[in-house]
Amino acid sequence: MPNEKNLLRTDLQLPEIPVQITPALQQLTSALGIPRDVLASDTEIAYAWKDLPRELSTIPKKLRGELIARMCVAVSVGLFDGAINYTWNATILHLRERMRSFGLPVIASTLQQDFEEKHLLELQDSELIGLALKLGLISEDGFFFLDQCRDTRNNFSVAHPVIGKINDREFTVFLNRCIRYALAEQAFPKGVDVGSFIGAVKGARFIGPQLDFLVQRLRETHDAQRQLLIGSIHGIYCDPATSEPCRLNALDICLRCYDILTNAVKAVLVDRHSEYVAKGDESRRIASQTFFEKLGALSLLTESERHGIISSAVHLLWNVHQGMNNFYNEPPFAQRLLFLSEQEAIPETIQQEYVEVVTGCRIGNGWGASWAAVPHYDKMIRSFSPREISIMINLPRGTGLVSRRIQGDSSCRKRFGEALRLIEKSSVVASLHHDYDTYTKL
């Protein structure tokens, strides 16, 4: 097992502070007629110097430049206020470089405003770290601690008149945070060229590698740009002028990335959908509903909209069931209703109709049932809520077509019992146990 000395070893070794430094500091302050304690004490310098290798070892060699060297010199003579300023300047320069690597045109697209080199250089430090957070170049923790470091630099470094002194431990904490949240080697999101990305979605139908590439870029970028791109993709899908291949491209990307969409991104989709509703734009509203349905995201819509979608699917299935060649035509409609039912609980306002149609299609008619659709019906019945179970058990007491089939056709009554056996008795309210037993024993 490694001992403590091995755990503390780093690949970075700094020379010992020259023995002449300490006497020189004493002689300098004496010559100026000022107290020695205006500078860091010999002990503070020793401890700060001892901690430096451990902190600096996490900075990539390419970033250990002139400012880091000056910081080390400042620490060696006890000028912690100067060391803070050099460290902060190195941090800010690196954050700017990250943004250049991310792509200034990409940032402009994200901000939806001009953003060139001059805009980058004109940003105040507070604005810079705020933008870095928005772009995902630093984490929320990083923003919090770097903002604290910014306050420390402004009040305790040579950049401005100081309001006090900091000791070696406070300097080491400052250095650690700048390195950990800015200067250390990390994986950062990559910017996406919005114009090229949207152009690809609007182009020809994706082939495998192209879709994989675009999905990967969307996964690697930051949440703010993901909001912009997903919102644009939703708009493309809902545009009546969009061709079907482009609409399928848009859907493919969203399906492959839905698992990483944050609440903020989903809120963008809901907001856009609400705009269509508010404006009375029926073509886009209907397309948007289909978009949410295919994503398996009906839970994001209002209950009244979910009612409308489920109601439409129930009516379509029942119409097909009662039409010609229903045994062959039912499966895709049953499959769609199952898919919808698995996304969110059925609204109470449509439960009666939903249960009656699913049960009616499951028991079929005197000639049988659509056996290819039966597995879909069985899944829906197994997932019935307690209220839906009660509705199903009470169906034989009704006066509708399904009730009459159960009452008047022995084969339908037998299939009703088979369907009811898919539900465990423990899920049935006590008042309906007798009816449950009656029909499941048929």
CORPE-V392280 format. One record per pair of residues at least 12 apart in sequence whose C-alpha atoms are under 6 Angstrom apart, sorted by the first residue. I is the first residue (numbers start at 1). J is the second residue. D is the distance in Angstrom with one decimal. If there is no record, write none. Layout:
BEGIN
I,J,D ; I,J,D
END
This chain:
BEGIN
12,53,5.6 ; 12,57,5.6 ; 39,78,5.9 ; 40,78,4.6 ; 44,168,5.2 ; 45,78,5.5 ; 48,168,5.2 ; 58,184,5.7 ; 59,183,5.9 ; 59,184,4.8 ; 67,86,5.4 ; 71,83,4.3 ; 71,86,5.5 ; 81,157,4.0 ; 81,158,5.6 ; 82,157,5.9 ; 82,158,5.5 ; 84,157,5.9 ; 85,157,5.7 ; 102,190,5.7 ; 102,191,5.1 ; 106,191,5.9 ; 106,193,5.5 ; 110,225,5.6 ; 135,222,5.7 ; 136,222,5.0 ; 137,188,5.8 ; 142,181,5.0 ; 189,220,5.2 ; 189,221,4.6 ; 189,222,5.6 ; 190,220,5.8 ; 190,221,4.9 ; 191,221,5.6 ; 201,246,6.0 ; 201,249,5.7 ; 202,246,5.1 ; 205,245,5.1 ; 227,265,4.8 ; 233,250,5.5 ; 238,284,4.9 ; 238,287,5.0 ; 238,288,5.7 ; 255,295,6.0 ; 296,343,5.8 ; 299,344,5.8 ; 307,347,5.9 ; 313,337,6.0 ; 317,333,5.4 ; 327,370,4.2 ; 331,373,4.4 ; 335,376,6.0 ; 360,402,5.2 ; 362,377,6.0 ; 363,412,5.2 ; 363,415,5.1 ; 363,416,5.6 ; 382,422,5.8 ; 382,423,5.8 ; 417,439,4.9 ; 417,440,4.5 ; 421,440,5.7
END
